[in-house]
Amino acid sequence: MAPRSLAQAKGGMPVVCFLGLASESADQPLLVAFRQGLRERGHVEGRTILLEARHAAGDLRLAAQFIDDMVRRPVDVFVAPGPAAARAIHRATRIPIVALGLPPVADDQGLFASLAKPGGSVTGFSYFGEALSAKRIEALREILPGSTVLGILHNVADPVFRDWGAQTDIAARAQGFETMRLGLRSSSAGDVIEHLRALRSRGGDAVIVITDFLTVSLRDEIIRAAIELRIAVISEWPTFVESGALMFYGADIPELFRQAADYVDRIVKGERAGDLPIQLATKFRMSINLRAARMLNISVPQSLIASSDEVLE
């Protein structure tokens, strides 16, 4: 006999909660892609499925309150747009979680046993995190061959993103850069400005921004301060380029959120999250912002422009 869906078991419509630790505006492109994926699988919001979206804007206490509220409701599946959100939910409940940005191997956080057989309440997608750092730094070397000091802006309050910053530091030093770690502990725009000024005072003309809920929420402040200080921003998150970063290279994040809808659909129809293998990203993109390059008086090599998936004029 086919397994009963969660909706059938409860006698109602399945409820999905998207819990973002970033701001609502930062999460919006992800929700758009996720909703598209739900529609492609035949779901109609309000008729076949309910989607609740919560955005903590960097406030972890507010995120914990959202989780408690959703657990009491309860929801059938959480969607976590990053490892920090996944860990926060996992600490509070064993309600299934479809998460993005999971580490490419099992770690000491206990979210899953292995990629092929997660085994618990967490599944989703890994997009390699800082394993792509070397590629970003190689592209930066092509754009700014004379650059010597590279800033690394990242969350140091969260162990995952602190480690990703350390991995980027190693990759940058391997390619001859002097590095400057710029650690964030809160969503303070003042801290961003202070860090980038310190980088500029040491002769730094480029910064890699490690993606997490703090840096994504501070996107506009980071771009604005970098432009004023004539610092090129290299991003892991596509919306940074649209806001004025010089370059993005990484996994196609919206596409992964569209695919995440398939896992949510399968879970609400009765499959166990722990039986769904964690998938590795296979589609990567590079975007170059030529308008930002002109503002920074940077000449982007034609070879790099030709190999980019998107060029913003």
N, C-alpha and C positions, 0 to 999 in steps of 0.2 A: 504494500500500500504506500502511496506517495506520502512524504512527510507533510504534516499540517504547517501552514505558514504561521508566522507570529500573529498576523491579523486574524486568521481563523481561530487560533487558540484563545485569543483575547476577546473575540467577538466584535472587533472594531477595525478601524483603519490603522495601518502601521505608522508610527511616528519616528521621524529621523531628526536628530539634532546635529547641526553643524556648529561646532564650538571653536571659534577662532580666538586666539590670544592677541591678535593684532587689531587694528581699527576696522570699522565697517567698510570704509572706502578701500582699504588695502585688501580686504577679503572679497570685495564685490566681484572681480573678474573670476575668482575661483568658484563662487556660487553660480555665476552665469554658466560656466562650463559644466558644473555638476548638474544644474537643472536641465541643461541640454541633454546630458546623458540619461537622466530620468525620463525625459520625453521620448528619447530614442528607444527606451525599453517599455514604452506604452503607459507610463505613469502620467496622471493628471493631478496636479496639486489640489488638494481639497476634495478629490473624488476617489483616488486610489491610494494616495499617500499624503501625509502631512509633513512639511519640512519646517522645522524651527531653527532659526539662525541666531546665534548669540556671539557678541564680539566684546572681548574684555579690554581692548585698547591698552594692553600692557599691564593691566591691573590683575595680578594673580589671585588676590583675595576675591575680587569680583568673579573671576573665572571659577573659583571654588564654589562660590554661591550659585552660579549658573549650573554647575555640575550637580550640586545637591538638589536644586529645584527640578532638574530634568530626571534625576534618578527617582525622585518621589513621584513624578508624574505618572508612570515612568515612560521613557522612550524605548524604542526597540533597537535602534542602532545609533551610535555616535559616529560622526565624521570629524576627524582631527586633522587639520591642515599642517601639522608639524609634530615632531617627536615630543616637544615639551607638553603640548596639549594632550597627546596620547598618554604620556606618563601620568599627568594629573588626573585624567579620567580613569585610568587603570588602577590608580591607588584607591579610588573611591568606589569602584563597582566592577562587576564582571559582565556588564551589559556589553554586547559586541561592539568593537571599534574598527572602523576602516580608516587607516591613518596613512598620511603621506610623509615623506622624508624620514622613513625608518632607516636605521643603520643597515648597511649591506650584509652584516653578519650579526648573529645573536650576541648580546652584550650583557653586562651585569645588571641592567635595569629589569631584566626578567619579562620583557614584553612578549617575547616569543622564543620558542625552542630552536627553530631553524627556519630558513626561508621556505624550504619545500614543505615542511610540516610545522606550522606555527604552534599548533597544539593547544592554545589557550583562547582568549577572547579577542585577540588582536590580529588583524591582517591588513593588507594594503600594498603600498608601493615604496620602494627605495629609489632615490635618484642620485645615489653615490655621494652626496654631500661634498666633502672636500677632495674626493678622489679626482675631481675635475680641475683642481687648482692649477696644476702644471700647465694645462691647456690655456687657461685664462692668462697666466703669466707669460706664456710664450707669445700670445697675441699682443699683450701689453708691450713686450720687448720690441715687436715689430713696429708698433705705433710710436713708442717713445724710446728709441734705441739709446739715448743719452741719459735716461732716468737712472738714478742710483738709490734713492730712498723711497720705499714703498710702505704706505700705511695699511694696516689691517684693522678695520673697524668691526667689532663684534661684541656680542653679549658675553660677559664674563661671569654673570650670576648663575647661568645655566651650564651644567657640566658638558652637555653635548656640544653647545656652540663654543664653549671655551676650548674644547678639544679640536673642533674644526678650525678655530683660529690658529691653534698651535700647528696643525697640519699645513695650513696655508703658509705659515711662517717658514716651515721647513722647506716647502716647495719654492718659495721666493728666494731664500738664501742659497738654495742649490743652483739657482739661475743668476746668482751674482748680486742680488739686491741686498742692501742694508734695510732691515725692516724696523717698523715702529708699531707696536701693538697698541691699539686704541680701544680700551675696554669700556663697555657700557654696562651700567647696573640698573638704570631706570630709563623711562621714556622722557628724559629731560633734553629739550632742544639746546639748552645752555651747555650741557656736557658735550654735545656734538660739535658745537662751534669751538669750544675750548680745545677739544682733541684735534680738530682740523687746523686750527691756528698753530698748535704745537708742531704738527706735522710740517706745515709750511715753513715754520721758523728753522727747521732742520734741513730745509732744502727739498722736502718731499713734494712731488708734483702729481702723484697718483695714489689712489686708495682703493683697495678691494673691500667691498662691503659684504660681510657674511650674512646670509639671509636667516632671520629669525623674527619672532613677533615684535621685538623692540626695533630692529632696524627697518622692518617693513612699515611699522607705524610712523617712524621718523623719516620716511623716504623724502618728503618734500623739504624738510629742514636740512637733511644731508645734502641734497642736490643744491639747494639755495646757497648754503654756506660754501660748498665746494666751488661753485661757479664764481662766487665773490672772491675766493682765495686762489682761483685759477688752478684748481686741482681736478684731475681727471678721475671720474668714478667708474670703476669696473664692477659690474654687478652679477649676482647669481640669480636675480629675480627679474623677469621680463619687463614689468611695469616701470622699473627704474629708468630704463632707456627712454620710454615714452615721456618721463618727467624731466629728462635732461642728462642722464648718465651717458658716458661716452660709449660704453659697450656692455652687452650682456652675452654670456655664454653659459649654457646649462641645459637641463632637461626641459622639455616642453611641459611646463607645469599645468596650464589649463587642460591640455590633452589628458594628463594623468587624472585630473579631477573628473573629466568626462568618463574615463574608464572606471573611476571609483564608483560611479553610479551602478555599474554592473554588479560589483560585489555587494553593494547595499541591496540591490534587487534580489540577488540570490539569497542573502541572509534573511530578508523579510519573507521570502518564500519557503524558508525552512532549513537552509544549509547552515552549518556551523562555521563561524569565523575561523576557528582553528584548523579546519579542513581545507581552507582556501589558501594556496601558496602565496607568499609575498613576492610580488613581481618586481623585477628590475627595470628601470626606465631604458627604453631602446631608442627613443627619438630625442635628439638634441638640436638646439638651435643657436645661431649666433646673430646678434643684431648690432648694427653700428649706427650711431647718431652723428651724422655729418654736421648737423647744425651745432651740436655741442662741440665738435672738433673745431669748427670755425671760430666759435666764441673763445676757445682755448688756444687758438692759433696753432693747431695741430694738423699736420698733413697725414691722412690715413693712407697707407699703401694700397694701390689698386688691387694687388693680389688678395689682400684681406677683404676688401669690398666685394670682389668677385666671388669669394668663398662664403660670404655672409648669406643668411637666409632672408634677412630683412635689412634694408638701408633706409634710415629716416633722413630726409633732406631738410 
